[in-house]
Protein backbone atom coordinates (compact mmCIF):
# COMPACT_ATOMS: atom_id res chain seq x y z
CA UNK A 1 0.00 0.00 0.00
CA UNK A 2 1.03 3.61 -0.60
CA UNK A 3 0.57 6.24 2.09
CA UNK A 4 0.89 10.01 2.13
CA UNK A 5 3.08 11.64 4.75
CA UNK A 6 0.15 13.14 6.65
CA UNK A 7 -1.17 9.61 7.20
CA UNK A 8 1.94 8.57 9.13
CA UNK A 9 2.26 8.73 12.91
CA UNK A 10 5.99 9.07 13.71
CA UNK A 11 5.74 8.60 17.49
CA UNK A 12 8.71 6.20 17.71
CA UNK A 13 11.16 8.23 15.64
CA UNK A 14 13.36 9.00 18.63
CA UNK A 15 13.98 5.37 19.60
CA UNK A 16 17.09 5.10 17.43
CA UNK A 17 20.21 7.19 17.06
CA UNK A 18 20.98 8.63 13.64
CA UNK A 19 24.04 8.05 11.49
CA UNK A 20 24.71 10.88 9.02
CA UNK A 21 26.97 8.62 6.92
CA UNK A 22 24.31 5.91 6.56
CA UNK A 23 21.65 8.46 5.75
CA UNK A 24 23.81 9.98 3.00
CA UNK A 25 24.23 6.55 1.42
CA UNK A 26 20.51 5.79 1.65
CA UNK A 27 19.60 9.21 0.25
CA UNK A 28 21.80 8.57 -2.77
CA UNK A 29 20.16 5.18 -3.32
CA UNK A 30 16.62 6.54 -2.99
CA UNK A 31 17.39 9.36 -5.40
CA UNK A 32 18.89 6.97 -7.95
CA UNK A 33 16.59 3.93 -7.87
CA UNK A 34 13.72 4.91 -5.60
CA UNK A 35 12.26 3.12 -2.59
CA UNK A 36 12.91 -0.62 -2.79
CA UNK A 37 11.87 -1.71 0.71
CA UNK A 38 8.49 -0.68 2.16
CA UNK A 39 8.22 0.75 5.65
CA UNK A 40 6.29 -1.21 8.29
CA UNK A 41 3.15 0.27 9.86
CA UNK A 42 0.28 -0.73 12.14
CA UNK A 43 -3.14 0.84 12.23
CA UNK A 44 -3.49 3.71 14.69
CA UNK A 45 -6.09 2.81 17.32
CA UNK A 46 -7.18 6.42 17.81
CA UNK A 47 -7.38 7.37 14.13
CA UNK A 48 -8.08 4.63 11.59
CA UNK A 49 -6.98 6.88 8.73
CA UNK A 50 -3.49 7.14 10.21
CA UNK A 51 -0.80 4.50 10.56
CA UNK A 52 1.91 4.21 13.21
CA UNK A 53 5.34 3.70 11.68
CA UNK A 54 7.13 0.72 13.26
CA UNK A 55 10.14 0.53 10.95
CA UNK A 56 11.47 2.81 8.20
CA UNK A 57 11.98 6.20 9.80
CA UNK A 58 15.11 6.94 7.77
CA UNK A 59 13.26 6.17 4.56
CA UNK A 60 10.39 8.48 5.58
CA UNK A 61 12.78 11.35 6.43
CA UNK A 62 14.76 11.02 3.23
CA UNK A 63 11.79 10.51 0.89
CA UNK A 64 10.30 13.67 2.31
CA UNK A 65 13.64 15.42 1.78
CA UNK A 66 13.58 14.30 -1.86
CA UNK A 67 10.11 15.81 -2.29
CA UNK A 68 8.26 12.52 -2.85
CA UNK A 69 4.51 12.40 -2.25
CA UNK A 70 3.98 8.74 -1.32
CA UNK A 71 5.68 6.10 0.82
CA UNK A 72 5.34 2.38 0.12
CA UNK A 73 4.24 0.59 3.32
CA UNK A 74 3.48 -2.91 4.58
CA UNK A 75 0.78 -3.12 7.29
CA UNK A 76 1.12 -5.59 10.16
CA UNK A 77 -2.00 -6.96 11.86
CA UNK A 78 -0.56 -6.65 15.38
CA UNK A 79 -0.99 -4.27 18.28
CA UNK A 80 1.72 -1.62 18.68
CA UNK A 81 3.63 -3.27 21.53
CA UNK A 82 3.79 -6.63 19.77
CA UNK A 83 4.82 -4.98 16.51
CA UNK A 84 7.62 -3.04 18.18
CA UNK A 85 9.03 -6.12 19.89
CA UNK A 86 8.78 -8.20 16.70
CA UNK A 87 10.54 -5.53 14.65
CA UNK A 88 13.40 -5.44 17.17
CA UNK A 89 13.72 -9.21 17.10
CA UNK A 90 13.78 -9.28 13.28
CA UNK A 91 16.72 -6.89 13.12
CA UNK A 92 18.60 -8.33 16.11
CA UNK A 93 21.72 -8.69 13.99
CA UNK A 94 22.09 -4.90 13.82
CA UNK A 95 22.95 -4.89 17.53
CA UNK A 96 21.40 -1.81 19.06
CA UNK A 97 23.54 -0.10 21.66
CA UNK A 98 22.56 -0.52 25.31
CA UNK A 99 21.44 3.11 25.27
CA UNK A 100 19.09 2.52 22.32
CA UNK A 101 17.76 -0.57 24.09
CA UNK A 102 17.08 1.64 27.11
CA UNK A 103 15.09 4.10 24.98
CA UNK A 104 13.04 1.26 23.55
CA UNK A 105 12.29 -0.28 26.94
CA UNK A 106 11.38 3.07 28.45
CA UNK A 107 8.94 3.70 25.61
CA UNK A 108 7.27 0.31 26.15
CA UNK A 109 7.15 0.87 29.90
CA UNK A 110 5.69 4.38 29.76
CA UNK A 111 3.36 4.03 26.79
CA UNK A 112 1.96 0.58 27.53
CA UNK A 113 2.39 0.55 31.34
CA UNK A 114 4.49 -2.62 31.35
CA UNK A 115 6.43 -3.66 34.44
CA UNK A 116 10.00 -4.96 34.50
CA UNK A 117 9.01 -8.62 34.57
CA UNK A 118 6.61 -8.22 31.63
CA UNK A 119 9.19 -6.23 29.65
CA UNK A 120 11.74 -8.96 30.24
CA UNK A 121 9.31 -11.64 29.11
CA UNK A 122 8.48 -9.78 25.92
CA UNK A 123 12.07 -9.14 24.88
CA UNK A 124 13.42 -12.47 26.12
CA UNK A 125 15.62 -11.00 28.86
CA UNK A 126 15.77 -11.03 32.64
CA UNK A 127 14.15 -8.35 34.76
CA UNK A 128 17.64 -7.38 35.99
CA UNK A 129 18.81 -6.82 32.39
CA UNK A 130 15.78 -4.60 31.76
CA UNK A 131 16.48 -2.63 34.94
CA UNK A 132 20.12 -2.00 33.96
CA UNK A 133 19.15 -0.74 30.49
CA UNK A 134 16.48 1.56 31.92
CA UNK A 135 18.96 2.98 34.44
CA UNK A 136 21.23 4.10 31.58
CA UNK A 137 18.64 6.45 30.13
CA UNK A 138 18.10 8.04 33.53
CA UNK A 139 21.84 8.42 34.26
CA UNK A 140 22.64 10.12 30.95
CA UNK A 141 21.31 13.72 30.82
CA UNK A 142 18.60 14.36 28.24
CA UNK A 143 20.70 16.96 26.41
CA UNK A 144 23.45 14.36 25.91
CA UNK A 145 20.88 11.83 24.67
CA UNK A 146 19.71 14.43 22.16
CA UNK A 147 23.22 14.57 20.68
CA UNK A 148 23.20 10.77 20.38
CA UNK A 149 19.82 10.75 18.65
CA UNK A 150 21.03 13.42 16.23
CA UNK A 151 24.06 11.30 15.37
CA UNK A 152 26.65 13.90 16.45
CA UNK A 153 27.86 11.55 19.22
CA UNK A 154 27.82 7.80 18.68
CA UNK A 155 25.75 5.68 21.04
CA UNK A 156 28.80 3.53 21.74
CA UNK A 157 30.93 6.54 22.70
CA UNK A 158 28.15 7.83 24.96
CA UNK A 159 27.90 4.44 26.66
CA UNK A 160 31.64 3.99 27.14
CA UNK A 161 32.56 7.54 28.14
CA UNK A 162 29.67 9.89 28.86
CA UNK A 163 27.63 7.55 31.07
CA UNK A 164 30.51 7.01 33.56
CA UNK A 165 31.34 10.72 33.36
CA UNK A 166 27.72 11.62 34.12
CA UNK A 167 27.84 9.33 37.16
CA UNK A 168 30.92 11.17 38.41
CA UNK A 169 29.95 14.70 37.36
CA UNK A 170 26.67 15.25 35.52
CA UNK A 171 27.39 18.91 34.73
CA UNK A 172 30.77 18.13 33.15
CA UNK A 173 29.18 15.36 31.05
CA UNK A 174 26.76 17.91 29.59
CA UNK A 175 29.55 20.43 28.92
CA UNK A 176 31.78 17.85 27.26
CA UNK A 177 28.95 16.55 25.07
CA UNK A 178 28.10 20.08 23.94
CA UNK A 179 31.78 20.73 23.11
CA UNK A 180 32.45 17.51 21.18
CA UNK A 181 29.14 17.25 19.29
CA UNK A 182 30.33 19.48 16.38
CA UNK A 183 33.63 17.54 16.08
CA UNK A 184 32.32 14.10 15.00
CA UNK A 185 34.80 12.26 17.22
CA UNK A 186 35.46 8.52 17.21
CA UNK A 187 34.87 6.34 20.27
CA UNK A 188 38.67 6.12 20.70
CA UNK A 189 38.98 9.91 20.79
CA UNK A 190 36.11 10.14 23.28
CA UNK A 191 37.85 7.54 25.45
CA UNK A 192 41.02 9.66 25.32
CA UNK A 193 39.10 12.70 26.56
CA UNK A 194 37.39 10.75 29.33
CA UNK A 195 40.72 9.31 30.49
CA UNK A 196 42.25 12.81 30.43
CA UNK A 197 39.32 14.20 32.44
CA UNK A 198 39.64 11.41 35.02
CA UNK A 199 43.34 12.15 35.64
CA UNK A 200 43.26 15.93 35.30
CA UNK A 201 43.34 18.76 37.81
CA UNK A 202 40.41 21.15 38.09
CA UNK A 203 42.14 23.73 35.87
CA UNK A 204 42.99 21.14 33.21
CA UNK A 205 39.41 19.87 33.25
CA UNK A 206 38.17 23.39 32.56
CA UNK A 207 40.46 23.57 29.50
CA UNK A 208 39.36 20.13 28.32
CA UNK A 209 35.67 21.03 28.55
CA UNK A 210 36.26 24.34 26.79
CA UNK A 211 38.52 23.09 23.98
CA UNK A 212 38.56 19.28 23.68
CA UNK A 213 40.13 19.49 20.20
CA UNK A 214 43.23 21.16 21.70
CA UNK A 215 43.59 18.36 24.25
CA UNK A 216 43.28 15.74 21.51
CA UNK A 217 45.94 17.47 19.42
CA UNK A 218 48.31 17.57 22.41
CA UNK A 219 47.63 13.90 23.13
CA UNK A 220 48.32 12.94 19.51
CA UNK A 221 51.58 14.92 19.46
CA UNK A 222 52.69 13.23 22.69
CA UNK A 223 51.88 9.84 21.15
CA UNK A 224 53.95 10.61 18.04
CA UNK A 225 56.86 11.74 20.23
CA UNK A 226 56.73 8.49 22.22
CA UNK A 227 56.70 6.43 19.04
CA UNK A 228 59.49 8.40 17.35
CA UNK A 229 62.67 6.28 17.10
CA UNK A 230 65.24 7.21 19.76
CA UNK A 231 68.93 7.77 19.11
CA UNK A 232 71.39 5.41 20.88
CA UNK A 233 72.23 8.20 23.33
CA UNK A 234 68.53 8.75 24.13
CA UNK A 235 68.00 5.02 24.67
CA UNK A 236 71.01 4.78 26.99
CA UNK A 237 69.88 7.85 28.96
CA UNK A 238 66.41 6.35 29.34
CA UNK A 239 67.77 2.99 30.47
CA UNK A 240 70.20 4.58 32.93
CA UNK A 241 67.34 6.63 34.34
CA UNK A 242 65.29 3.46 34.84
CA UNK A 243 68.29 1.75 36.46
CA UNK A 244 68.74 4.65 38.86
CA UNK A 245 65.04 4.67 39.73
CA UNK A 246 65.10 0.94 40.55
CA UNK A 247 68.23 1.38 42.67
CA UNK A 248 66.58 4.20 44.58
CA UNK A 249 63.45 2.13 45.15
CA UNK A 250 65.47 -0.83 46.49
CA UNK A 251 67.46 1.49 48.76
CA UNK A 252 64.31 2.94 50.30
CA UNK A 253 62.88 -0.52 50.98
CA UNK A 254 66.08 -1.66 52.67
CA UNK A 255 66.24 1.62 54.61
CA UNK A 256 62.73 1.00 55.91
CA UNK A 257 63.96 -2.27 57.40
CA UNK A 258 62.24 -4.71 55.09
CA UNK A 259 65.19 -7.12 55.36
CA UNK A 260 64.74 -7.58 59.11
CA UNK A 261 61.97 -10.13 58.85
CA UNK A 262 63.53 -12.13 56.02
CA UNK A 263 64.30 -15.76 56.84
CA UNK A 264 67.80 -17.24 56.47
CA UNK A 265 67.14 -19.16 53.21
CA UNK A 266 65.65 -16.03 51.63
CA UNK A 267 68.64 -13.98 52.82
CA UNK A 268 70.96 -16.41 51.03
CA UNK A 269 68.96 -16.01 47.81
CA UNK A 270 69.03 -12.24 48.16
CA UNK A 271 72.80 -12.31 48.81
CA UNK A 272 73.37 -14.28 45.61
CA UNK A 273 71.17 -11.86 43.61
CA UNK A 274 73.01 -8.90 45.13
CA UNK A 275 76.41 -10.37 44.26
CA UNK A 276 75.36 -10.97 40.66
CA UNK A 277 73.89 -7.47 40.35
CA UNK A 278 77.01 -5.94 41.91
CA UNK A 279 79.24 -7.65 39.36
CA UNK A 280 77.10 -6.40 36.49
CA UNK A 281 77.07 -2.86 37.91
CA UNK A 282 80.83 -2.78 38.42
CA UNK A 283 81.35 -4.00 34.85
CA UNK A 284 78.91 -1.36 33.55
CA UNK A 285 80.52 1.46 35.57
CA UNK A 286 84.03 0.63 34.31
CA UNK A 287 82.92 0.37 30.70
CA UNK A 288 80.82 3.54 30.77
CA UNK A 289 83.62 5.48 32.47
CA UNK A 290 86.10 4.38 29.81
CA UNK A 291 83.74 5.06 26.87
CA UNK A 292 82.70 8.50 28.17
CA UNK A 293 86.33 9.45 28.94
CA UNK A 294 87.40 8.42 25.43
CA UNK A 295 84.54 10.45 23.98
CA UNK A 296 85.66 13.54 25.92
CA UNK A 297 89.23 13.19 24.64
CA UNK A 298 88.04 12.79 21.03
CA UNK A 299 85.81 15.85 21.38
CA UNK A 300 88.69 17.89 22.86
CA UNK A 301 91.00 16.91 20.00
CA UNK A 302 88.45 18.21 17.50
CA UNK A 303 87.83 21.43 19.38
CA UNK A 304 90.40 24.20 18.67
CA UNK A 305 89.35 26.04 21.80
CA UNK A 306 90.46 23.07 23.92
CA UNK A 307 94.15 23.31 22.85
C-alpha positions in Angstrom: 0.0 0.0 0.0 1.0 3.6 -0.6 0.6 6.2 2.1 0.9 10.0 2.1 3.1 11.6 4.7 0.2 13.1 6.6 -1.2 9.6 7.2 1.9 8.6 9.1 2.3 8.7 12.9 6.0 9.1 13.7 5.7 8.6 17.5 8.7 6.2 17.7 11.2 8.2 15.6 13.4 9.0 18.6 14.0 5.4 19.6 17.1 5.1 17.4 20.2 7.2 17.1 21.0 8.6 13.6 24.0 8.1 11.5 24.7 10.9 9.0 27.0 8.6 6.9 24.3 5.9 6.6 21.7 8.5 5.7 23.8 10.0 3.0 24.2 6.5 1.4 20.5 5.8 1.6 19.6 9.2 0.3 21.8 8.6 -2.8 20.2 5.2 -3.3 16.6 6.5 -3.0 17.4 9.4 -5.4 18.9 7.0 -7.9 16.6 3.9 -7.9 13.7 4.9 -5.6 12.3 3.1 -2.6 12.9 -0.6 -2.8 11.9 -1.7 0.7 8.5 -0.7 2.2 8.2 0.7 5.6 6.3 -1.2 8.3 3.1 0.3 9.9 0.3 -0.7 12.1 -3.1 0.8 12.2 -3.5 3.7 14.7 -6.1 2.8 17.3 -7.2 6.4 17.8 -7.4 7.4 14.1 -8.1 4.6 11.6 -7.0 6.9 8.7 -3.5 7.1 10.2 -0.8 4.5 10.6 1.9 4.2 13.2 5.3 3.7 11.7 7.1 0.7 13.3 10.1 0.5 10.9 11.5 2.8 8.2 12.0 6.2 9.8 15.1 6.9 7.8 13.3 6.2 4.6 10.4 8.5 5.6 12.8 11.4 6.4 14.8 11.0 3.2 11.8 10.5 0.9 10.3 13.7 2.3 13.6 15.4 1.8 13.6 14.3 -1.9 10.1 15.8 -2.3 8.3 12.5 -2.9 4.5 12.4 -2.3 4.0 8.7 -1.3 5.7 6.1 0.8 5.3 2.4 0.1 4.2 0.6 3.3 3.5 -2.9 4.6 0.8 -3.1 7.3 1.1 -5.6 10.2 -2.0 -7.0 11.9 -0.6 -6.7 15.4 -1.0 -4.3 18.3 1.7 -1.6 18.7 3.6 -3.3 21.5 3.8 -6.6 19.8 4.8 -5.0 16.5 7.6 -3.0 18.2 9.0 -6.1 19.9 8.8 -8.2 16.7 10.5 -5.5 14.6 13.4 -5.4 17.2 13.7 -9.2 17.1 13.8 -9.3 13.3 16.7 -6.9 13.1 18.6 -8.3 16.1 21.7 -8.7 14.0 22.1 -4.9 13.8 22.9 -4.9 17.5 21.4 -1.8 19.1 23.5 -0.1 21.7 22.6 -0.5 25.3 21.4 3.1 25.3 19.1 2.5 22.3 17.8 -0.6 24.1 17.1 1.6 27.1 15.1 4.1 25.0 13.0 1.3 23.5 12.3 -0.3 26.9 11.4 3.1 28.5 8.9 3.7 25.6 7.3 0.3 26.1 7.1 0.9 29.9 5.7 4.4 29.8 3.4 4.0 26.8 2.0 0.6 27.5 2.4 0.6 31.3 4.5 -2.6 31.4 6.4 -3.7 34.4 10.0 -5.0 34.5 9.0 -8.6 34.6 6.6 -8.2 31.6 9.2 -6.2 29.6 11.7 -9.0 30.2 9.3 -11.6 29.1 8.5 -9.8 25.9 12.1 -9.1 24.9 13.4 -12.5 26.1 15.6 -11.0 28.9 15.8 -11.0 32.6 14.2 -8.3 34.8 17.6 -7.4 36.0 18.8 -6.8 32.4 15.8 -4.6 31.8 16.5 -2.6 34.9 20.1 -2.0 34.0 19.1 -0.7 30.5 16.5 1.6 31.9 19.0 3.0 34.4 21.2 4.1 31.6 18.6 6.5 30.1 18.1 8.0 33.5 21.8 8.4 34.3 22.6 10.1 30.9 21.3 13.7 30.8 18.6 14.4 28.2 20.7 17.0 26.4 23.4 14.4 25.9 20.9 11.8 24.7 19.7 14.4 22.2 23.2 14.6 20.7 23.2 10.8 20.4 19.8 10.8 18.7 21.0 13.4 16.2 24.1 11.3 15.4 26.6 13.9 16.4 27.9 11.5 19.2 27.8 7.8 18.7 25.7 5.7 21.0 28.8 3.5 21.7 30.9 6.5 22.7 28.2 7.8 25.0 27.9 4.4 26.7 31.6 4.0 27.1 32.6 7.5 28.1 29.7 9.9 28.9 27.6 7.5 31.1 30.5 7.0 33.6 31.3 10.7 33.4 27.7 11.6 34.1 27.8 9.3 37.2 30.9 11.2 38.4 29.9 14.7 37.4 26.7 15.3 35.5 27.4 18.9 34.7 30.8 18.1 33.1 29.2 15.4 31.1 26.8 17.9 29.6 29.5 20.4 28.9 31.8 17.9 27.3 28.9 16.5 25.1 28.1 20.1 23.9 31.8 20.7 23.1 32.4 17.5 21.2 29.1 17.3 19.3 30.3 19.5 16.4 33.6 17.5 16.1 32.3 14.1 15.0 34.8 12.3 17.2 35.5 8.5 17.2 34.9 6.3 20.3 38.7 6.1 20.7 39.0 9.9 20.8 36.1 10.1 23.3 37.9 7.5 25.4 41.0 9.7 25.3 39.1 12.7 26.6 37.4 10.8 29.3 40.7 9.3 30.5 42.3 12.8 30.4 39.3 14.2 32.4 39.6 11.4 35.0 43.3 12.1 35.6 43.3 15.9 35.3 43.3 18.8 37.8 40.4 21.2 38.1 42.1 23.7 35.9 43.0 21.1 33.2 39.4 19.9 33.3 38.2 23.4 32.6 40.5 23.6 29.5 39.4 20.1 28.3 35.7 21.0 28.6 36.3 24.3 26.8 38.5 23.1 24.0 38.6 19.3 23.7 40.1 19.5 20.2 43.2 21.2 21.7 43.6 18.4 24.3 43.3 15.7 21.5 45.9 17.5 19.4 48.3 17.6 22.4 47.6 13.9 23.1 48.3 12.9 19.5 51.6 14.9 19.5 52.7 13.2 22.7 51.9 9.8 21.2 54.0 10.6 18.0 56.9 11.7 20.2 56.7 8.5 22.2 56.7 6.4 19.0 59.5 8.4 17.3 62.7 6.3 17.1 65.2 7.2 19.8 68.9 7.8 19.1 71.4 5.4 20.9 72.2 8.2 23.3 68.5 8.7 24.1 68.0 5.0 24.7 71.0 4.8 27.0 69.9 7.8 29.0 66.4 6.4 29.3 67.8 3.0 30.5 70.2 4.6 32.9 67.3 6.6 34.3 65.3 3.5 34.8 68.3 1.7 36.5 68.7 4.7 38.9 65.0 4.7 39.7 65.1 0.9 40.5 68.2 1.4 42.7 66.6 4.2 44.6 63.5 2.1 45.2 65.5 -0.8 46.5 67.5 1.5 48.8 64.3 2.9 50.3 62.9 -0.5 51.0 66.1 -1.7 52.7 66.2 1.6 54.6 62.7 1.0 55.9 64.0 -2.3 57.4 62.2 -4.7 55.1 65.2 -7.1 55.4 64.7 -7.6 59.1 62.0 -10.1 58.9 63.5 -12.1 56.0 64.3 -15.8 56.8 67.8 -17.2 56.5 67.1 -19.2 53.2 65.6 -16.0 51.6 68.6 -14.0 52.8 71.0 -16.4 51.0 69.0 -16.0 47.8 69.0 -12.2 48.2 72.8 -12.3 48.8 73.4 -14.3 45.6 71.2 -11.9 43.6 73.0 -8.9 45.1 76.4 -10.4 44.3 75.4 -11.0 40.7 73.9 -7.5 40.3 77.0 -5.9 41.9 79.2 -7.7 39.4 77.1 -6.4 36.5 77.1 -2.9 37.9 80.8 -2.8 38.4 81.4 -4.0 34.8 78.9 -1.4 33.6 80.5 1.5 35.6 84.0 0.6 34.3 82.9 0.4 30.7 80.8 3.5 30.8 83.6 5.5 32.5 86.1 4.4 29.8 83.7 5.1 26.9 82.7 8.5 28.2 86.3 9.5 28.9 87.4 8.4 25.4 84.5 10.4 24.0 85.7 13.5 25.9 89.2 13.2 24.6 88.0 12.8 21.0 85.8 15.9 21.4 88.7 17.9 22.9 91.0 16.9 20.0 88.5 18.2 17.5 87.8 21.4 19.4 90.4 24.2 18.7 89.4 26.0 21.8 90.5 23.1 23.9 94.1 23.3 22.8 
